[in-house]
Amino acid sequence: MVSIDEVARHAGVSTATVSRALSGRGHVSDATRARVEAAAKSLGYVVSASASSLASGRTRNIGVLVPFLDRWFFSTVLSGIASALMRRGYDITLYSLTADRGERKDIFDTFLRRQRVDGVIAISIELGEEETGQLLELGLPVIAIGGPNPRLTTLTVDDLAVARLATEHLLALGHREIAHIGASPEFDIDFHIPTHRRQGFELALADAGIAVKPSLFEPADFTIEGGFRAAKQLLGKPGGRPTAIFAASDEMAIGALLAARELGYRVPEDLSVVGIDGHELGEFFRLTTVDQFPLGQGERAADAILAELEAKGVAPPVHQPGELPYELIVRGSTARLPD
C-alpha cells in the first residue's frame, strides 16, 4: 500500500498539504493541488476512508431517501446526486422508503442514527412531523426535493404552474377538447403532485372559459403501460373524442402516443400529446414536454447539501425553499388544430 508520506515526497510537499489537497478541506493553491493529485494518481494512492473519517469527524457519505428505485424519474434524480457527490469525493447510501410502516420506522429510528452519513437528501418524500424532528435531532444537513417543509431546506417545482404551461400550450394551438391522464388515488401520495398537476390543467381550462369534463379524465399509474391503457379508454369512448391529451408524466404521454398509433390516429395531425418530465425517450418519440430537468435537480441537491456541510459551524442553516426550473420543449407531438 502506498502511504501519504510517499505522495508527499513525490509531490515535494508536506503530508499536511497532501491531506488538505486530497480532502478538499483547507486552503491549497490550484497548482499545488494539481501536483498532489498527479502524484497520488501516478503512485496509485487512495485516501483511506476510515482514516479520513477519524481525522475529520466526517464519513464523506450522504444518505439518500427515495420512494422508488425502479422509476425513471427517481433513478435520474439519483444519478444526478451520485455524479455530483462523486466529483467531490463523496459516496452515497440509499434508503428505500417503502409503504411498509415498520421498515420506514426502522430507517428513522435505527439506520440514520448509526452515524454513517454526513447529511441526508430526501427525494419526493413527504416527511411527517415526527420524521422531520428525528432528522433534525441528528444535527445533520437535510435537503428535501419535491415539496414544502418549513423546517428543512427544500427544492421544489411548481407542479401547478408546470401543468398550466403544458395545457396553455395546447390551448394556444386551438384545442378545446383536451383530455387529461392523471393518477389513480393510490399513486397520489407524497405532496400530491398528480393532484396539483390536475388542478393546473383545470385552472388553465377555466381561464380559457372551458368547462372541465369528467369524461375527459382517465387515471393511470405513471408508467408507459398505464398511459397506453388510459389513452385507449379516452380514444375508444363513444361520442366525441379529444383532439389533444395532456399526460401528467412523459412515460404516460409515450403510452398515449403508442395507443394513438395502434388505434390509427396520426400524431399530431389527428391528436396532439404533451407530457411532463423531460424523459430521455422524449426526443426519440418527438414528444412535446415540460422539462423539469431531473438530472439537474439531483446535482443541485448535492451542491446544496455540500454547501451546508462546508458552512456548518460557520453560519446557521437557512431553511429557504428553492424554486427548481422547468421549460416547455416543443417537438413533433403537438400541432395547431386544423380549421
LINHU-V865344 format. One record per backbone hydrogen bond with DSSP energy under -0.5 kcal/mol. CO is the residue of the C=O (numbers start at 1). NH is the residue of the N-H. Records with the same first field share a line. If there is no record, write none. Layout:
CO = NH ; NH
This chain:
3 = 7
4 = 8
5 = 9
6 = 10
7 = 11
8 = 12 ; 13
14 = 18
15 = 19
16 = 20
17 = 21
18 = 22
19 = 23
20 = 24
29 = 33
30 = 34
31 = 35
32 = 36
33 = 37
34 = 38
35 = 39
36 = 40
37 = 41
38 = 42
39 = 43
40 = 44 ; 45
48 = 52
49 = 53
50 = 54
51 = 55
52 = 56
53 = 57
60 = 91
61 = 118 ; 119
62 = 93
63 = 121
64 = 66 ; 95
65 = 123
66 = 97
71 = 75
72 = 76
73 = 77
74 = 78
75 = 79
76 = 80
77 = 81
78 = 82
79 = 83
80 = 84
81 = 85
82 = 86
83 = 87
84 = 88
85 = 88 ; 90
86 = 89
91 = 62
93 = 64
95 = 66 ; 97
96 = 98
99 = 101
100 = 104
101 = 105
102 = 106
103 = 107
104 = 108
105 = 109
106 = 110 ; 111
107 = 112
110 = 113
111 = 114
118 = 141
119 = 63
120 = 143
121 = 65 ; 123
122 = 124 ; 145
123 = 67
125 = 127
128 = 132
129 = 133
130 = 134
131 = 135
132 = 136
133 = 137
134 = 138
135 = 138 ; 140
136 = 139
141 = 120
142 = 153
143 = 122
144 = 155
145 = 124
149 = 152
152 = 154
153 = 144
154 = 322
155 = 146
156 = 324
157 = 159
158 = 162
159 = 163
160 = 164
161 = 165
162 = 166
163 = 167
164 = 168
165 = 169
166 = 170
167 = 171
168 = 172
169 = 173
170 = 175
171 = 174
173 = 337
176 = 178
177 = 179 ; 243 ; 244
179 = 246
180 = 182 ; 218
181 = 248
182 = 220
184 = 187 ; 188
185 = 188
187 = 189
189 = 193
190 = 193
192 = 196
193 = 197
194 = 198
195 = 199
196 = 200
197 = 201
198 = 202
199 = 203
200 = 204
201 = 205
202 = 206
203 = 207
204 = 208
205 = 210
206 = 209
209 = 211
212 = 214
213 = 216
214 = 217
216 = 180
218 = 182
220 = 184
223 = 227
224 = 228
225 = 229
226 = 230
227 = 231
228 = 232
229 = 233
230 = 234
231 = 235
232 = 236
233 = 237
243 = 272
244 = 179
245 = 247 ; 274
246 = 181
249 = 253
250 = 254
251 = 255
252 = 256
253 = 257
254 = 258
255 = 259
256 = 260
257 = 261
258 = 262
259 = 263
260 = 265
261 = 264
266 = 268 ; 270 ; 271
272 = 245
273 = 288
274 = 247
275 = 290
276 = 250
277 = 292
279 = 282
281 = 285
282 = 287
283 = 286
286 = 333
288 = 275
289 = 291 ; 329
290 = 277
291 = 327
293 = 297
294 = 298
295 = 299
296 = 300
297 = 301
298 = 302
299 = 303
300 = 304
301 = 305
302 = 306
303 = 307
304 = 308
305 = 309
306 = 310
307 = 311
308 = 312
309 = 312
311 = 314 ; 315
317 = 319
318 = 320
322 = 156
327 = 291
328 = 330
329 = 289 ; 331
333 = 273
